[in-house]
Amino acid sequence: MSFVQILVEALRSLAANRLRTALTMLGIVIGIASVVLMLGVGDAVKLFIDRELSVLGSNQLIIQRGAPTGNKGPPRRLSTDAPWLTLDDALAIDTLPSVSAASAALQGSFTVHYGDDSAPATVLGVMPQMFKVRNWPVDVGVAFTDEDVRAANRVIVIGSRIAQAHFLRRDPLGQVVRVAGRPFTVIGVMAGSGRTLDGTDLGELMVVPITTLPLALPLPRAVHYINAQAASEIRLQEAEREVTELLRDRRRITGEMIDDFNVTNLASIAQSGANIAAALAVGLGTIGAISLLVGGIGIMNIMLVSVSERVREIGIRMAIGAKPRHVLVQFLAEAVVMCVLGGLVGVALAAAAVWGVNRLDQIKMVLTATHVASAVFFATAVGLFFGWYPARRASKLLPIECLRQE
């Protein structure tokens, strides 16, 4: 028999008991849908982490005051009474050989006036290096310079959403906005979107020279945190070590004394996210494996029932010239076709789930050809594995014994 004939015969046999076939396929459907979603979730979380880190900046370290979390023993100082980081700390970190750039930052929430309009906004005071460290592209205009920081020039770079909301029919460059009553001239508009470290959308961010942000601080050159970018991904650990040693020396922390600052490596955050994605994928994979196992056992049982019901048919086929291998291939084909059909339905359900998740606009999932190919492979493997024993049993029947049964 040709492949087409085998396929037609398999479909005809399955169609003879549609309800039983559908119920038998259910476990395969759920299993394959879980496997496809497992692959999709893993890829989606990885893309999400990569996209978010691209906004935060690559090879980045975040330095804040306060003892590191998870230290063993009493902290030297709590974050609320630890010495402040300063602008001089950032300048010293910027000179380290393993660091390509470093910037101090201040952050505050203010009421910002755009002519007759006003709205609350998060305003950052930073050094010019922050645009490189955090990967903030200026689409229109320019970023401020070191000279603006030294001279405390009241200039501001705004996010694209703010420009669209308040300067829709005007050129934003040269416009004056008031932050806490103080005038700032817009010199640039940042491109892109995505969440910053504090959760603010990049399109809604406002950035000024660090020396102009109207905040009352206990020290003249105190800053909230420092961002540093390692020279390369390979040197990230080296940069973390050098920053720690530099700050311990500047803050006179010696011996076994616990640091009163903490250095966070964003790569570790990315790794944590990847671990969570892997755990989620394993969970879905376990559900898929159990469903495939249950579905496979169900298929084997149904195929054994089918063999017992079609004993006379098998005897007639063998009596008119069919060989045992023909019978084996026929029953194996029925098992594989059932699994593949169930796999395709599972892929369709997974595609519907992906569409529903993408409609929420929180995380982007993609169903690729690799995912579909994996689903078809697993479905075929289940059909071959669990269909082999019933097909083998059918091929071992003796024609004379088969024809004797009513």
N, C-alpha and C positions, 0 to 999 in steps of 0.2 A: 504493500500500500504506500502511496505517496504521502508526503507531509500534509498536503491539503486534505486528502481523504481522511487521514488520521484526525486532523483538526475538526473536520466536519462531523465525523462520527462522535468525537468527544463532546462537541457542543450539542449534538442531537441527544446524546445520553443524559447530559446535564439538564437539558430543557424538558426532558420527560418528567423530572421531579423538581419543578422550579422552587417550591417553598423549601424543600429540604436542602437544595443547593444554596439558596440564599441564606438560610440559617447557618449552614456549615461554613459559609464564607465570612460570617460576621466576625469571628475571632481574627481572621486574616486582615479584614478591613481595619479593625481597631489597631492591630499590631503594626501594619504598614503605615497607617496615619501617624502613629506615635513615633516610628522610626524617622519618617520624613520631617516631622516637627522637631524631633531631637536634632537632626542635622541643621534645620533652619534656625532654631534657637541658638545653637552654638555659633553659627555664622553671623546671625543678627547681633548678638551680644558683642562679638569681636569687632564688628563694624561700628557699633555704637560707642564702644570704648575708644577705638581709634579716632572716631570723629570728635568725641568730647576732649580727648587729650590733645588733638590738633588745635583746639581753641585755647586750652590751658598752656600749650607750649610743649616742645619736645625736650627730653633730657633735663627735666626741671627739678630743682630742689626748692622747698618752701621752708623758710626759717622763721620761727615764732618764739616768743619768750614763754617761759614756763617749763617745768620738768617734763621730760618725755613720758608718755603713757607706758605702763607696763614695766616701769623700773622696779628693781628689787631693793627694798629698804625705803626709809623716809626721804621724801624729796628735799633738796636743798632749799628751794623756794617754790611756793605755789605760783601759778601763772598770774594771779592777781597782784602779787607783791614782788615778783622777780624783776630785776633791773630791765629797763626798756632797751630794746634794740635801737640803734641810732643810725643816722645817715653815714657816719664815719665807718660803722660796721659794714655797711653795704659797699662803700668805696674800697675798704680793705679786701672784701671778698672778691670784688671786681678785678683785683690785681693777681689773684691766684692763677698759676699756670694751667690748672685743669678746668678753669671756669672761663667761658667765652664772654659772658656778660652777667651783670647783677644789678638789681634795682630795688631800692627801698620803696615802700608804699604806705600811704595813709588812706583811710576810707571813712566816709561819713555820709549820712542821709540828710539832704537839704531840700528846702522848697526852692525850686528854680523858676525864675520868671522869664518868659519868652515874649517880650512886649507886653501885651494885655493878658496873655495866657500865663498860667502857672501850674506846676505839677511837682509832686515829690519825686526825687531822683537820687540814685546812688552816684556819688562823685568820688573818683579816685585821684589822689595826689601821688604822682610817680616821677621817676627819673626817665630820661629819654630812652635808656636801655630797655625799659619795660616793653616797648613795642617789639623789640627783637625777641626778648625772653618769652613773652606770651604769644608771639606770632599774631600780632594785631596789624593787619594791613590797612594803610590809609589810602582810601579809594579816591577821595577828592581833597585837594589841598596838601598840606604837609603836617608832619608831627612837630612838636616843639623841640627845642635843642637844649644843650647844656647851658648856653648863654641865657635862655629864658629862665632856667632854674636859678642860675646865679643872680640874675637881675630881678627875680620874682615877677616876671612879666605875666600879666593876667590874660593868658590865652587859653583856649580850651579846644579839645578834639571831642566830637560827639559821635554817637552811634548812628547807623543808617536809619533806624526806626524813628529816632528823635528828629532827624532831619526831615523825614517824610511827614511826620505828624505836625511839626511846627513851622517848617519852611517849605511847604509843598510847592508853592508857586513863586518862591524866591530862592535866590542863590544863598545857601547858608553861610558861605564864606564871607567874613566881614560883619556878620550880624552880631549883636551884643545880647548876651544872656546874663542874668543876675543870679549869682549863687550866694544865698544868705545876704542879699542886698548888695553884693559887690559885683561890679561889671566885669565880664570876661568876653573877649572877642573870639569868635569861632574862626579857627585857622585850618581845620581839617575835619573830614568825615570818614569814619572807619567802615570798612566793608565787612560783609559776613555776618553770621549769627551763631548762636550756641551759648551754653552756660559757662560763666566764669566761676572762679573758686567759691564765691559767696552765693552762687545761684542766680546772679543777675545775668540777663541776656546781653550778649555783646552788642546787639543793636540798640540797646537802651542805656549803654554805658556812657559816662562823661568823664573825661580825663584831663587833669590840669597839672602844671608843674608842682612838684611836691612842696615847694616853698610858698605857694600861694593858697593852699587849701585852708579855709578859715576854721580851724579846729583848735580848741584849747587843750594843750598837752602839758604834762608836768615838767618836761624837759624841752629846751628849744629845738633840739635836733632829733627828738624821739620819733620812732616810726612804729607802725602796727606790725608789719612783717617785711621780710625780704625775699625776693625771688631771685634765684640764680640758675643759670643754664650751663650745664657741663659742656666742655669742648666737643665731646662726642658721646655716643651711647656707651662705648667701651670704657670711657673715663668717668662714667657717672659715679661709680663706687669710690673712685679716687677723689673726685670732687667732694663727695659727701664727707669723706674722712678729713680732707684738708680744711673744709669749712668748719667742721667740729673742732679740730685742733686749733684753728685760728681763733674761734670765739672763746674756747676754754682759756687760751692764753690772754686774750683781751679782757676777759671777765675774771681773771685770776682764779680759775678753778683748777685745783691740783689733785694729784693722787686719786683716792677713791671717792672724792666729792662728786656728788651727782650733778649733772648739768642743770642749769636753770634756763635752758633753751632747748628747743627740739628741732631737728632737721628731718623733714618728710620728703622721701623720695617718691615722686609720682609713678615711677616704674613699679614700686611695690603696690600702689593703689591699682594700677592696671593689672598686675598679677593677681591681686585679690578678686578683681572683677572677672578675670579669666577663670579663676578657680570656682567662683560662683556659677559661671556659665557652664563649666565642665560638670559641676555637681547637678545642675538642672538637667543637662543633657543626659547624664547617667540615670537620673530619676526617670526621665521620659523613655530612655532606652530600656530600662528595666521593665517598665510597663509594656513597652512594645515587645520585648522578648517573652514576657509571660503570656501576652495575648497571642503571639505567634506560636508559642508552645501549645497553648490550649486549642488554638485554631488548628494546628497541625494534628494534634491528637484527635480532634473532632473529625478532620478529613480522613484520617486513617480508619476510624471506626465506621464512618459512613461508607468508605470504599470497601471495607470488609462486608458490610451489609449488602452493598451493591453486588459484590462478587457472589454472595450466597443467593441473592435473588436472581442472578443471571447465569446460574450454573448451566441450565439447558442451552442458553444462547452460546455459551463458551463451547459446549460439546458439539453443537451444530457447526460452529466455525472450524473447529479442529477436524471434524469429520469430512468437511468439504475441502480441506487442504491447508488451513491456517496452522502455522507452526507456533510452538510455545512463545517464541520471541515476539511474534505478532500480537499475541494476547497480552504479553507483558507491556509492550509499547503502548497498546491501546488504553489499558487501565492507567498506566503511568501518565499518559497524555491527559486523561480526564482529571487526574489529581493536579497536574501542573496548570492546566487551563483554569480550573477552579481557583487556584491560588493566584494566578496572574490577574484574573478578572477581579478577585477580591483586592489585589494590590492596586489595580487601577482605580477602583472605587475609593480605596484608602488615600491614594494620591489626590483624588478629587476633593475628599473631605479635608485633607491637609491644605490644599490650595484655598478652599473656602475659609479655613481658619486663618491662614496667612492674610487673605484679603480683609478679614474682620479686624485683625490686629493692626494692619496698616491703616485702616480707617480711623483708628484711635489716634494716630499721628504721634505716638509716644516713642515707638521703636520701629525701625524699618526691617521687615523680614522679606526674604527673597526665596522663591522656589526655583531652583536651577535644574538644568538637565542632569547634573550629577546626582541630585537628590532623587529624581525620577528613575534614573538608571539604577541607583542603589535599591530603590523600592522594588523594581522589577527583578533584580538579582535575588534579593531576599525572598520574594514571593516564589520565584522559580526553585530556589534552594529548598524551601519548605515543602513545596509540592513533590520534588524528587525524593527528599528524605522520608517524608511520611507516607508517600504513595508507593514506595518501593515494596514494602512488605505485602500489602494487599495485591499489587500487580504480580509479584513473584508467586504468591499463593495461587492466583488465578491461572498463571502459566503452568503450574505443576499439576493441575487437575487432569485426570485421565478422561478421554472422550467417552469411553464406554460407560464409565461411572456417571458422567454428566448426563448422558442420554437416558439413563435409567430413572433419573429423578423427574417427578412430575412438576 
